[in-house]
């Protein structure tokens, strides 16, 4: 049915479901978004850091993350302009200089800053670090604002319908395709999916100002601090291989200690919010598009939800509308697709 209008049901209104729905809406399809929560972006996306940092992610991620991540920055600065391209600053205490050197060897797209250049870049960090890496092409966004903006864009399409407070299994009307973007809840159809716990804090202080996200390298507790405006900072995030959604005292202590190491002003900051959720991930921590009849699973974005969702959504739409195949994220070859 490529080229004709189809009814597409997207299950899940997190960042993956919303970006997928947007691609189908742009292609002129009739789109129904089914979400069990009361609004968009209230699941795992709600607790995201919002760093669009594909060059930094080269430290431990596959090349796909850099390649598709650049698409993500383009999407969030132009298609849905929720992001600011102010770069990412990576620092380490002088005693941990080897960690900063190692980070530089594993990544690209940066410039070294000395103490004077660092002061010019982030004046409130003056005198605290003597070297830094600046990844000037990276960006950041407020995830909650971004999902709200994207949902608003979707509501402008007459062919798009939202159904909140609705469990997918209660919807009995037929659809040409079902695009399953439920995250970890899709494990009933994706048995190799696992949850990776991430915890975060939001701190408020007027004692320090940052223009861009700052990553503090630390041998035990690396952390990033992302400015959210109005003296608010998101501090995250833990990566814990368990599926308990509790925010633990240990993680709060580690995040606060690392933030304090970045700047002592965070020691007097107000703790506005704590949160935790489970990132859906496959064994290799790369996303997947899987087809089961007329159901397409789009899942497994691990720590890279906002970064990779736009590129993954474009490819998911191409699979349905143009019978496309993307070897890097699909498990079967073209000759096997008819049996999938």
C-alpha positions as a printed NumPy array, in Angstrom:
array([[  0.   ,   0.   ,   0.   ],
       [  2.999,   2.289,  -0.428],
       [  1.95 ,   5.659,  -1.806],
       [ -1.675,   5.374,  -0.593],
       [ -3.178,   6.631,   2.641],
       [ -3.213,   4.074,   5.428],
       [ -4.404,   4.032,   9.009],
       [ -1.389,   3.926,  11.29 ],
       [ -1.82 ,   3.239,  15.002],
       [  1.168,   4.297,  17.095],
       [  1.272,   2.829,  20.588],
       [  3.144,   5.041,  23.016],
       [  3.495,   8.828,  23.165],
       [  7.065,   9.104,  24.387],
       [  9.738,  10.64 ,  22.208],
       [  9.88 ,   7.561,  19.965],
       [  6.134,   7.339,  19.439],
       [  5.8  ,  11.07 ,  18.79 ],
       [  8.639,  11.237,  16.265],
       [  7.299,   8.131,  14.498],
       [  3.798,   9.614,  14.378],
       [  5.187,  12.853,  12.951],
       [  6.92 ,  11.05 ,  10.086],
       [  3.719,   9.242,   9.112],
       [  1.681,  12.439,   9.408],
       [  4.123,  14.262,   7.121],
       [  3.679,  11.438,   4.626],
       [ -0.076,  12.026,   4.537],
       [ -1.129,   9.   ,   6.568],
       [ -3.995,   8.812,   9.048],
       [ -2.349,   8.479,  12.473],
       [ -3.837,   7.448,  15.8  ],
       [ -1.591,   7.727,  18.871],
       [ -2.63 ,   5.53 ,  21.793],
       [ -1.097,   6.271,  25.191],
       [ -1.944,   4.785,  28.588],
       [ -0.753,   7.929,  30.44 ],
       [ -2.736,  11.166,  30.628],
       [ -0.497,  13.083,  28.221],
       [  2.553,  12.917,  25.95 ],
       [  6.093,  12.378,  27.181],
       [  5.2  ,  11.166,  30.679],
       [  7.133,   7.893,  30.607],
       [ 10.874,   7.361,  30.295],
       [ 11.169,  10.518,  28.171],
       [ 10.098,  12.604,  31.158],
       [ 13.339,  11.893,  33.022],
       [ 15.75 ,  12.253,  30.104],
       [ 18.773,  14.511,  30.331],
       [ 18.224,  16.161,  26.976],
       [ 21.866,  16.129,  25.883],
       [ 22.31 ,  15.846,  22.126],
       [ 25.956,  14.872,  22.277],
       [ 26.847,  12.355,  19.551],
       [ 30.543,  13.232,  19.471],
       [ 30.857,  12.732,  23.232],
       [ 29.04 ,   9.424,  22.893],
       [ 31.866,   8.135,  20.707],
       [ 33.635,   7.317,  23.955],
       [ 31.651,   4.109,  24.351],
       [ 28.981,   3.902,  21.643],
       [ 28.9  ,   2.388,  18.162],
       [ 29.493,   4.634,  15.087],
       [ 25.744,   4.532,  14.395],
       [ 25.16 ,   6.824,  17.38 ],
       [ 27.341,   9.555,  15.879],
       [ 25.903,   9.142,  12.384],
       [ 22.255,   9.187,  13.423],
       [ 22.89 ,  11.606,  16.264],
       [ 23.81 ,  14.315,  13.79 ],
       [ 20.381,  13.785,  12.242],
       [ 18.904,  14.198,  15.712],
       [ 20.568,  17.571,  16.224],
       [ 19.281,  18.741,  12.84 ],
       [ 15.762,  17.597,  13.727],
       [ 15.612,  19.273,  17.154],
       [ 17.097,  22.549,  15.915],
       [ 15.182,  22.898,  12.634],
       [ 12.215,  20.528,  12.241],
       [ 11.116,  20.923,  15.866],
       [ 13.269,  23.806,  17.167],
       [ 13.502,  22.831,  20.823],
       [ 17.301,  22.611,  21.147],
       [ 20.144,  25.076,  21.603],
       [ 23.479,  24.436,  19.899],
       [ 25.822,  25.734,  22.589],
       [ 28.143,  22.725,  22.677],
       [ 29.166,  20.423,  25.499],
       [ 32.023,  21.093,  27.904],
       [ 33.945,  18.119,  29.307],
       [ 36.12 ,  18.691,  32.362],
       [ 38.01 ,  16.687,  34.976],
       [ 39.836,  17.645,  38.199],
       [ 43.602,  18.017,  37.69 ],
       [ 44.231,  14.712,  39.472],
       [ 42.009,  12.986,  36.878],
       [ 43.736,  14.517,  33.831],
       [ 44.441,  11.016,  32.416],
       [ 40.666,  10.469,  32.171],
       [ 40.309,  13.658,  30.133],
       [ 43.142,  12.608,  27.817],
       [ 41.593,   9.175,  27.399],
       [ 38.221,  10.77 ,  26.588],
       [ 39.863,  12.918,  23.918],
       [ 41.454,   9.855,  22.287],
       [ 38.112,   8.086,  22.013],
       [ 36.103,  11.007,  20.632],
       [ 36.217,  13.628,  17.877],
       [ 34.755,  17.02 ,  17.029],
       [ 36.276,  18.905,  19.972],
       [ 38.864,  21.544,  20.73 ],
       [ 41.124,  21.731,  23.77 ],
       [ 40.616,  24.727,  26.047],
       [ 43.182,  26.07 ,  28.485],
       [ 42.202,  27.791,  31.736],
       [ 41.754,  31.207,  30.101],
       [ 39.604,  29.857,  27.263],
       [ 37.557,  27.834,  29.733],
       [ 36.907,  30.978,  31.78 ],
       [ 35.718,  32.747,  28.654],
       [ 33.468,  29.827,  27.827],
       [ 31.942,  29.33 ,  31.303],
       [ 32.963,  32.192,  33.624],
       [ 31.518,  30.54 ,  36.74 ],
       [ 33.98 ,  27.663,  36.36 ],
       [ 36.967,  30.025,  36.443],
       [ 39.841,  28.687,  38.504],
       [ 38.273,  25.265,  38.98 ],
       [ 39.746,  23.408,  35.99 ],
       [ 42.877,  24.097,  33.963],
       [ 41.953,  22.109,  30.823],
       [ 38.693,  21.172,  29.114],
       [ 37.274,  19.78 ,  25.899],
       [ 34.644,  21.792,  24.026],
       [ 32.387,  19.91 ,  21.595],
       [ 30.973,  23.019,  19.944],
       [ 28.505,  21.327,  17.547],
       [ 26.561,  19.52 ,  20.246],
       [ 23.214,  20.699,  21.594],
       [ 20.809,  20.287,  24.475],
       [ 17.086,  20.611,  25.106],
       [ 14.476,  20.376,  27.828],
       [ 12.834,  16.987,  27.117],
       [  9.483,  17.985,  28.571],
       [  9.298,  21.115,  26.473],
       [ 10.449,  19.187,  23.393],
       [  7.748,  16.51 ,  23.662],
       [  5.152,  19.203,  24.293],
       [  6.258,  21.095,  21.179],
       [  6.173,  17.952,  19.066],
       [  2.724,  16.985,  20.352],
       [  1.516,  20.492,  19.48 ],
       [  2.87 ,  20.075,  15.952],
       [  1.035,  16.771,  15.628],
       [ -2.245,  18.353,  16.716],
       [ -1.984,  20.698,  13.724],
       [ -2.586,  17.738,  11.396],
       [ -6.253,  16.991,  10.742],
       [ -5.226,  13.373,  10.143],
       [ -3.75 ,  12.861,  13.644],
       [ -5.732,  11.748,  16.675],
       [ -4.53 ,  11.304,  20.276],
       [ -6.118,   8.8  ,  22.652],
       [ -4.76 ,   9.27 ,  26.179],
       [ -5.622,   7.23 ,  29.276],
       [ -6.094,   4.304,  26.913],
       [ -4.498,   0.869,  27.103],
       [ -3.588,  -0.445,  23.672],
       [ -5.281,  -3.796,  24.285],
       [ -8.645,  -2.068,  24.758],
       [ -8.607,  -0.576,  21.261],
       [-10.588,  -2.887,  18.993],
       [-10.828,  -0.86 ,  15.781],
       [ -8.741,  -2.111,  12.895],
       [ -5.604,  -0.433,  11.552],
       [ -3.42 ,  -1.093,   8.528],
       [ -0.272,  -0.981,  10.673],
       [  0.476,  -0.916,  14.367],
       [  3.744,   0.783,  15.324],
       [  4.683,  -0.363,  18.817],
       [  6.757,   2.271,  20.642],
       [  5.998,   1.244,  24.224],
       [  9.573,   1.062,  25.492],
       [ 10.097,  -1.588,  28.142],
       [  6.37 ,  -2.399,  28.186],
       [  6.855,  -4.01 ,  24.756],
       [  8.826,  -6.858,  26.27 ],
       [  5.823,  -9.118,  25.707],
       [  6.803,  -9.009,  22.028],
       [ 10.526,  -8.305,  22.442],
       [ 11.844, -10.852,  24.963],
       [ 15.48 ,  -9.742,  24.606],
       [ 14.654,  -6.206,  25.758],
       [ 15.96 ,  -5.188,  29.188],
       [ 15.579,  -2.173,  31.419],
       [ 18.567,  -0.025,  32.381],
       [ 17.836,   2.214,  35.336],
       [ 18.626,   5.901,  35.175],
       [ 18.241,   8.322,  38.088],
       [ 18.326,  12.109,  37.99 ],
       [ 18.017,  15.225,  40.123],
       [ 16.855,  18.734,  39.383],
       [ 18.631,  21.407,  41.423],
       [ 17.829,  25.1  ,  41.685],
       [ 20.388,  27.767,  42.521],
       [ 21.139,  31.362,  41.521],
       [ 24.747,  31.056,  42.659],
       [ 26.009,  29.594,  39.395],
       [ 25.178,  30.055,  35.741],
       [ 26.046,  27.656,  32.924],
       [ 25.368,  28.198,  29.236],
       [ 25.837,  24.6  ,  28.114],
       [ 25.886,  21.039,  29.515],
       [ 29.025,  20.15 ,  31.445],
       [ 30.288,  16.58 ,  31.806],
       [ 32.513,  15.976,  34.792],
       [ 34.742,  12.94 ,  34.333],
       [ 35.227,  11.04 ,  37.557],
       [ 36.678,   7.539,  38.104],
       [ 33.653,   6.431,  40.127],
       [ 30.8  ,   8.866,  39.541],
       [ 30.893,  10.657,  36.168],
       [ 28.058,  13.144,  35.915],
       [ 26.575,  15.699,  33.593],
       [ 24.89 ,  18.951,  34.552],
       [ 22.431,  20.373,  32.032],
       [ 21.085,  23.931,  32.406],
       [ 17.319,  24.129,  32.114],
       [ 16.953,  27.901,  32.543],
       [ 15.805,  30.075,  35.448],
       [ 18.52 ,  28.718,  37.732],
       [ 17.436,  25.102,  37.242],
       [ 19.882,  22.283,  36.459],
       [ 19.297,  18.648,  35.636],
       [ 21.986,  16.396,  37.169],
       [ 22.296,  12.855,  35.872],
       [ 22.444,  10.182,  35.267],
       [ 23.154,   6.823,  36.719],
       [ 23.382,   3.73 ,  34.528],
       [ 22.374,   0.774,  36.675],
       [ 21.674,  -2.734,  35.417],
       [ 18.539,  -3.383,  37.428],
       [ 14.823,  -2.772,  36.945],
       [ 13.896,  -1.125,  40.224],
       [ 12.413,   2.307,  39.649],
       [ 13.215,   3.594,  43.137],
       [ 15.524,   6.565,  43.547],
       [ 18.166,   5.336,  45.988],
       [ 19.991,   7.299,  48.647],
       [ 23.307,   6.062,  47.26 ],
       [ 22.605,   7.454,  43.795],
       [ 21.4  ,  10.792,  45.175],
       [ 24.573,  11.03 ,  47.236],
       [ 26.765,  10.213,  44.223],
       [ 25.031,  12.718,  41.956],
       [ 25.149,  15.465,  44.558],
       [ 28.802,  14.764,  45.367],
       [ 29.733,  14.978,  41.702],
       [ 27.753,  18.204,  41.231],
       [ 29.509,  19.659,  44.289],
       [ 32.866,  18.656,  42.783],
       [ 31.928,  20.603,  39.651],
       [ 31.1  ,  23.693,  41.726],
       [ 30.587,  24.103,  45.505],
       [ 27.539,  26.31 ,  44.87 ],
       [ 25.59 ,  23.16 ,  44.148],
       [ 26.058,  22.223,  47.809],
       [ 23.584,  24.964,  48.746],
       [ 21.168,  24.307,  45.875],
       [ 17.567,  23.308,  46.444],
       [ 16.644,  19.762,  45.422],
       [ 13.561,  20.431,  43.329],
       [ 12.974,  16.942,  41.978],
       [ 14.312,  13.415,  41.921],
       [ 13.289,  10.788,  39.406],
       [ 14.082,   7.393,  37.97 ],
       [ 12.899,   5.237,  35.122],
       [ 14.018,   2.31 ,  32.998],
       [ 15.603,   2.833,  29.608],
       [ 14.728,   0.055,  27.125],
       [ 17.843,  -1.599,  25.718],
       [ 18.825,  -4.605,  23.653],
       [ 21.979,  -6.608,  24.458],
       [ 24.214,  -4.424,  22.251],
       [ 22.545,  -1.161,  23.401],
       [ 21.556,  -0.278,  19.817],
       [ 17.97 ,   0.341,  18.683],
       [ 15.895,  -2.058,  16.606],
       [ 13.091,  -2.021,  14.068],
       [ 11.358,  -5.409,  14.054],
       [  8.385,  -6.539,  12.018],
       [  5.843,  -9.153,  13.084],
       [  3.17 ,  -9.246,  10.403],
       [  1.549,  -5.803,  10.351],
       [  3.112,  -4.82 ,  13.662],
       [  6.355,  -2.862,  13.625],
       [  8.331,  -2.607,  16.855],
       [ 10.497,   0.504,  17.223],
       [ 12.476,   0.245,  20.421],
       [ 15.732,  -0.098,  22.348],
       [ 17.116,   3.441,  22.302],
       [ 18.944,   2.925,  25.62 ],
       [ 20.495,   6.262,  26.729],
       [ 19.95 ,   7.932,  23.359],
       [ 16.203,   8.507,  23.135],
       [ 16.056,  12.125,  21.988],
       [ 19.304,  11.821,  20.08 ],
       [ 18.351,   8.827,  17.915],
       [ 14.543,   8.907,  17.815],
       [ 14.258,  11.204,  14.764],
       [ 16.541,   9.051,  12.594],
       [ 14.907,   5.833,  13.767],
       [ 11.434,   7.267,  13.125],
       [ 12.313,   8.211,   9.541],
       [ 13.509,   4.692,   8.877],
       [ 10.495,   3.094,  10.518],
       [  8.206,   5.098,   8.245],
       [ 10.285,   4.082,   5.23 ],
       [  9.925,   0.394,   6.181],
       [  6.133,   0.677,   6.18 ],
       [  5.628,   3.056,   3.287],
       [  8.422,   2.   ,   0.922],
       [  9.329,  -1.531,   2.037],
       [ 12.79 ,  -0.245,   2.971],
       [ 15.354,  -2.308,   4.833],
       [ 18.045,  -0.993,   7.184],
       [ 20.601,  -3.623,   7.996],
       [ 22.078,  -1.759,  10.961],
       [ 18.839,  -1.939,  12.98 ],
       [ 16.794,  -4.736,  11.398],
       [ 17.381,  -8.359,  12.269],
       [ 16.332, -10.02 ,   8.996],
       [ 17.395,  -9.556,   5.41 ],
       [ 15.194,  -8.596,   2.443],
       [ 14.635, -12.208,   1.377],
       [ 13.316, -13.06 ,   4.819],
       [ 11.028, -10.107,   5.339],
       [  7.965, -11.749,   3.803],
       [  8.203, -14.457,   6.463],
       [  8.676, -11.95 ,   9.329]])
